[in-house]
């Protein structure tokens, strides 16, 4: 399974949204801990991607872009 979190930020110069997707492939098998429930594996994968998003938020040039927003969370 692939967990995908899609984000966007709006470029201030032309109000155009800029999209980015963060993917965690095979999170259900990559987090192969004995006795761990699917919910816990999902939460661990989500937290890993959330850290990446937060790093991008910290590096976001606020003079050029609006804050980064999570718009979709997809599981496929």
C-alpha positions in Angstrom: 0.0 0.0 0.0 1.0 3.6 -0.6 0.2 6.4 1.7 0.1 9.7 -0.2 -0.3 13.1 1.4 -0.9 16.0 -1.1 -0.2 19.6 -0.1 -0.3 22.9 -1.8 0.9 26.5 -1.2 -0.2 29.6 -3.1 2.4 31.7 -4.9 1.8 35.3 -3.8 2.9 36.8 -7.2 0.0 35.3 -9.2 -2.2 33.4 -6.7 -1.3 30.2 -8.4 -1.3 27.0 -6.2 1.8 24.8 -6.2 1.1 21.2 -5.4 3.4 18.6 -3.9 2.8 14.9 -3.0 4.6 13.0 -0.3 4.6 9.3 -0.6 5.3 6.4 1.8 5.4 3.2 -0.2 4.5 -0.1 1.3 4.1 1.3 4.8 2.1 -1.7 5.9 5.0 -4.0 5.3 7.9 -1.6 5.9 6.7 -1.1 9.4 6.6 -4.8 10.1 6.5 -4.8 13.9 5.1 -7.9 15.7 1.6 -7.3 17.0 1.3 -3.8 15.6 -2.2 -3.0 14.4 -2.9 -1.4 11.0 -3.9 1.9 12.6 -0.5 2.1 14.4 1.4 1.4 11.2 -0.7 4.0 9.4 -0.1 6.6 12.1 3.7 5.9 12.1 3.8 6.4 8.3 1.7 9.5 8.6 4.0 10.9 11.2 7.1 10.3 9.0 5.4 12.3 6.1 4.2 14.9 8.5 7.8 15.6 9.6 8.8 16.1 6.0 5.9 18.5 5.5 6.9 20.4 8.6 10.5 20.6 7.4 9.2 22.1 4.1 7.0 24.5 6.1 10.1 25.7 8.1 12.0 26.2 4.8 9.0 27.9 3.0 9.8 31.4 1.8 6.9 33.4 3.2 7.7 36.4 1.1 6.9 34.4 -2.0 4.4 31.7 -0.8 1.5 31.3 1.6 1.8 28.6 4.3 1.7 25.0 3.1 -1.7 23.3 3.5 -2.5 19.5 3.6 -5.3 19.0 1.1 -5.6 15.2 0.6 -4.6 12.0 2.3 -4.9 9.0 0.0 -4.4 5.3 0.7 -3.9 3.1 -2.4 
